Amino acid sequence: MNLNFVRDCLFSLDIMSRGDDQQSQALAKPTFSDVQASALVESVFGLKVSKIQPLPSYDDQNFHVCISSTKDTTDGPTEYVLKISNTESSKTPELIEVQNHVTMFLRAAGFPTASVRHTTGGNLTCLVSVDGGSGVPGYLVRLLSYLPGRPVAEIPSSPQLLYEIGRLAGKLDETLQKFHHPQLSSLHRENFIWNLKNVPLLEKYLDALGQNRNREIVVQVIQLFKDEILTKLSHFRECEYPPDQVSIMEILMTIIF
C-alpha cells in the first residue's frame, strides 16, 4: 500500500470534514479587511505595519504582517502572523492561552516554533469587539513571529522525511510530558474530528472519494484503525499536543540550495 497515496486520501477527507457545515463556518470565520487587520496590529500591539497580506486558513483568519523598524522594535522580529480566531474558539480563551504557552514552552526547549508577541497591555491575546448588531461578542487576536519555509505537504515524501516527522512527533511528545498548565485539559476535546482517535468519524465523508479504488483503500485503513487501535486505546498514553499540529500542513521545511 502506497503511504503517500493513503496520506493524500485521508488529508482530502479531512478537508471535506471541515466543510460539514459551511454556512455556520462562514458565520464563525472572521472577515477583517487588510486595512482593519493593519489597524489591529497598530492599536493592540503597538507596531507600525508596512505591508500585510492574507494567509490561508480554514476557520480562523491569518495575515502575514511586515512591520516598519523603529527605535522600539529594532531588537524584535520584523515579520509576524496576525491570527484572528473564529467565534467559537474566541469563546474559549483558555484554549488559546494554553496553545500560546505550549508554543513558548517548546521554543524555550529548543524547538523552532514561533514566539508570541505581547499586547501593549502585556497580555498574550486581546478580545476585539466588533460592530454592534452582528451578534458576535468579539474575536481573540494574537501575534506570532513569522516562520519562513515550505509546508511538508508541498514536498515529495521519502522514507527519510517520514522518519524525521515521526522522530519529531516523538520528541514533541516526550518534551510536552514536562509541560504543566492549569487549563491543560482544554486541549482534550472528545468530539474534535482532528483528534486521531476519532478517525472513524471520517466514514461519513467517504462519498467525497467517489466509488473507486481510492475509496476502497481508505475504507480499509479506517477499518484497520477500528480493529487494531480502537480496541486497544486504553493501553495507550494520550499525548498532550493536538495531533493535527503534526500534520503535513503544520510542519515547515527549510530548503537549502
C-alpha positions as semicolon CSV with decimal commas, in nm:
position;residue;x (nm);y (nm);z (nm)
1;M;0,000;0,000;0,000
2;N;0,142;0,340;-0,104
3;L;0,182;0,555;0,208
4;N;0,184;0,879;0,010
5;F;-0,145;0,782;-0,156
6;V;-0,313;0,695;0,174
7;R;-0,184;1,018;0,327
8;D;-0,328;1,225;0,043
9;C;-0,665;1,048;0,055
10;L;-0,703;1,090;0,430
11;F;-0,595;1,453;0,401
12;S;-0,864;1,507;0,136
13;L;-1,122;1,355;0,369
14;D;-1,001;1,584;0,646
15;I;-1,053;1,887;0,423
16;M;-1,403;1,766;0,336
17;S;-1,486;1,708;0,702
18;R;-1,402;2,067;0,778
19;G;-1,678;2,173;0,544
20;D;-1,951;1,978;0,723
21;D;-2,146;2,295;0,789
22;Q;-2,018;2,558;0,550
23;Q;-2,282;2,812;0,644
24;S;-2,209;2,808;1,017
25;Q;-1,836;2,806;0,947
26;A;-1,874;3,108;0,721
27;L;-2,053;3,291;1,002
28;A;-1,787;3,188;1,254
29;K;-1,485;3,284;1,044
30;P;-1,360;3,643;1,082
31;T;-1,376;3,867;0,775
32;F;-1,139;4,152;0,856
33;S;-1,006;4,355;0,564
34;D;-0,635;4,428;0,520
35;V;-0,696;4,781;0,648
36;Q;-0,880;4,658;0,957
37;A;-0,612;4,397;1,028
38;S;-0,338;4,660;1,000
39;A;-0,527;4,882;1,242
40;L;-0,549;4,588;1,487
41;V;-0,173;4,534;1,478
42;E;-0,108;4,901;1,542
43;S;-0,370;4,954;1,814
44;V;-0,335;4,622;2,000
45;F;0,037;4,552;1,961
46;G;0,179;4,899;1,902
47;L;0,354;4,812;1,576
48;K;0,357;5,011;1,254
49;V;0,258;4,796;0,954
50;S;0,448;4,841;0,628
51;K;0,290;4,550;0,439
52;I;0,014;4,299;0,503
53;Q;-0,134;4,011;0,305
54;P;-0,382;3,730;0,385
55;L;-0,259;3,377;0,457
56;P;-0,457;3,055;0,400
57;S;-0,672;2,941;0,690
58;Y;-0,978;2,724;0,732
59;D;-1,185;2,875;1,012
60;D;-0,959;3,145;1,156
61;Q;-0,819;3,444;0,969
62;N;-0,443;3,485;0,928
63;F;-0,232;3,767;0,790
64;H;0,139;3,789;0,708
65;V;0,246;4,121;0,855
66;C;0,566;4,316;0,786
67;I;0,639;4,599;1,026
68;S;0,841;4,917;0,995
69;S;1,151;4,928;1,213
70;T;1,150;5,190;1,487
71;K;1,373;5,256;1,784
72;D;1,135;5,042;1,992
73;T;1,132;4,742;1,755
74;T;1,494;4,712;1,639
75;D;1,556;4,402;1,853
76;G;1,237;4,213;1,764
77;P;1,109;4,031;1,456
78;T;1,010;4,235;1,152
79;E;0,759;3,979;1,023
80;Y;0,461;3,836;1,208
81;V;0,145;3,632;1,165
82;L;-0,167;3,803;1,292
83;K;-0,411;3,530;1,394
84;I;-0,776;3,622;1,444
85;S;-0,962;3,328;1,599
86;N;-1,309;3,229;1,484
87;T;-1,611;3,300;1,700
88;E;-1,622;2,950;1,851
89;S;-1,254;2,948;1,951
90;S;-1,290;3,303;2,082
91;K;-1,545;3,171;2,333
92;T;-1,275;2,950;2,489
93;P;-0,985;3,186;2,571
94;E;-0,837;2,922;2,800
95;L;-0,771;2,700;2,495
96;I;-0,591;2,981;2,311
97;E;-0,397;3,062;2,628
98;V;-0,273;2,703;2,658
99;Q;-0,175;2,698;2,290
100;N;0,030;3,014;2,342
101;H;0,204;2,871;2,648
102;V;0,276;2,544;2,466
103;T;0,437;2,744;2,186
104;M;0,654;2,937;2,432
105;F;0,743;2,621;2,624
106;L;0,858;2,441;2,310
107;R;1,057;2,743;2,195
108;A;1,235;2,754;2,531
109;A;1,308;2,381;2,491
110;G;1,487;2,443;2,161
111;F;1,212;2,376;1,906
112;P;1,196;2,624;1,614
113;T;0,847;2,748;1,700
114;A;0,707;3,098;1,671
115;S;0,741;3,350;1,950
116;V;0,431;3,518;2,091
117;R;0,417;3,897;2,088
118;H;0,262;4,064;2,392
119;T;-0,005;4,329;2,352
120;T;0,061;4,685;2,466
121;G;-0,119;4,585;2,785
122;G;0,121;4,297;2,848
123;N;-0,119;4,017;2,754
124;L;-0,078;3,733;2,503
125;T;-0,422;3,780;2,347
126;C;-0,683;4,051;2,315
127;L;-1,059;4,020;2,267
128;V;-1,150;4,266;1,993
129;S;-1,510;4,385;1,984
130;V;-1,693;4,410;1,654
131;D;-1,968;4,642;1,534
132;G;-2,287;4,620;1,735
133;G;-2,580;4,428;1,592
134;S;-2,373;4,145;1,444
135;G;-2,442;3,912;1,734
136;V;-2,070;3,836;1,764
137;P;-1,921;3,937;2,103
138;G;-1,568;3,963;1,967
139;Y;-1,265;3,786;1,827
140;L;-0,948;3,681;2,008
141;V;-0,639;3,813;1,832
142;R;-0,272;3,725;1,883
143;L;0,053;3,798;1,705
144;L;0,316;3,530;1,637
145;S;0,657;3,569;1,479
146;Y;0,656;3,462;1,113
147;L;0,841;3,140;1,029
148;P;0,963;3,105;0,669
149;G;0,961;2,770;0,491
150;R;0,751;2,534;0,280
151;P;0,478;2,307;0,424
152;V;0,571;1,940;0,411
153;A;0,256;1,890;0,201
154;E;0,435;2,065;-0,087
155;I;0,742;1,841;-0,070
156;P;0,761;1,486;-0,218
157;S;0,763;1,230;0,061
158;S;1,052;0,995;0,117
159;P;1,122;0,727;0,379
160;Q;1,377;0,958;0,540
161;L;1,133;1,250;0,556
162;L;0,860;1,034;0,708
163;Y;1,112;0,901;0,960
164;E;1,213;1,254;1,058
165;I;0,848;1,358;1,102
166;G;0,789;1,058;1,328
167;R;1,105;1,139;1,520
168;L;0,985;1,497;1,563
169;A;0,646;1,378;1,690
170;G;0,817;1,153;1,944
171;K;1,043;1,433;2,063
172;L;0,745;1,667;2,094
173;D;0,553;1,413;2,298
174;E;0,849;1,347;2,526
175;T;0,911;1,717;2,583
176;L;0,547;1,806;2,645
177;Q;0,519;1,548;2,921
178;K;0,702;1,811;3,127
179;F;0,455;2,087;3,036
180;H;0,208;2,193;3,304
181;H;-0,073;2,445;3,293
182;P;-0,395;2,475;3,497
183;Q;-0,604;2,479;3,176
184;L;-0,423;2,190;3,006
185;S;-0,741;1,982;2,993
186;S;-0,888;2,228;2,740
187;L;-0,670;2,063;2,473
188;H;-0,857;1,734;2,511
189;R;-1,173;1,781;2,304
190;E;-1,351;1,448;2,277
191;N;-1,561;1,530;1,970
192;F;-1,283;1,713;1,787
193;I;-1,267;1,549;1,443
194;W;-0,893;1,613;1,416
195;N;-0,836;1,404;1,728
196;L;-0,668;1,089;1,596
197;K;-0,891;0,857;1,796
198;N;-1,188;0,999;1,604
199;V;-1,068;0,859;1,269
200;P;-1,395;0,659;1,230
201;L;-1,585;0,989;1,207
202;L;-1,434;1,027;0,859
203;E;-1,662;0,750;0,732
204;K;-1,946;0,993;0,673
205;Y;-1,727;1,184;0,426
206;L;-1,628;0,884;0,212
207;D;-1,858;0,997;-0,068
208;A;-1,605;1,271;-0,140
209;L;-1,381;1,000;-0,289
210;G;-1,643;0,854;-0,521
211;Q;-1,670;0,482;-0,600
212;N;-1,318;0,380;-0,693
213;R;-1,000;0,219;-0,568
214;N;-0,918;0,525;-0,361
215;R;-1,230;0,476;-0,153
216;E;-1,159;0,106;-0,104
217;I;-0,814;0,175;0,037
218;V;-0,936;0,446;0,275
219;V;-1,217;0,218;0,395
220;Q;-0,955;-0,049;0,467
221;V;-0,741;0,197;0,663
222;I;-1,036;0,315;0,873
223;Q;-1,143;-0,044;0,940
224;L;-0,790;-0,140;1,043
225;F;-0,792;0,153;1,283
226;K;-1,119;0,032;1,435
227;D;-0,996;-0,325;1,468
228;E;-0,637;-0,270;1,576
229;I;-0,634;0,068;1,753
230;L;-0,976;0,147;1,899
231;T;-0,988;-0,187;2,078
232;K;-0,657;-0,108;2,248
233;L;-0,699;0,265;2,324
234;S;-0,697;0,205;2,699
235;H;-0,341;0,073;2,670
236;F;-0,206;0,392;2,512
237;R;-0,097;0,709;2,687
238;E;-0,266;1,010;2,529
239;C;-0,026;1,275;2,405
240;E;-0,060;1,632;2,527
241;Y;-0,037;1,818;2,198
242;P;-0,327;1,828;1,949
243;P;-0,249;1,554;1,691
244;D;-0,333;1,778;1,395
245;Q;-0,038;2,000;1,485
246;V;0,198;1,734;1,350
247;S;0,041;1,731;1,006
248;I;0,168;1,787;0,656
249;M;0,026;2,140;0,661
250;E;0,166;2,238;1,002
251;I;0,534;2,142;0,958
252;L;0,761;2,378;0,767
253;M;1,073;2,269;0,584
254;T;1,371;2,492;0,516
255;I;1,510;2,424;0,170
256;I;1,887;2,467;0,146
257;F;2,026;2,522;-0,204
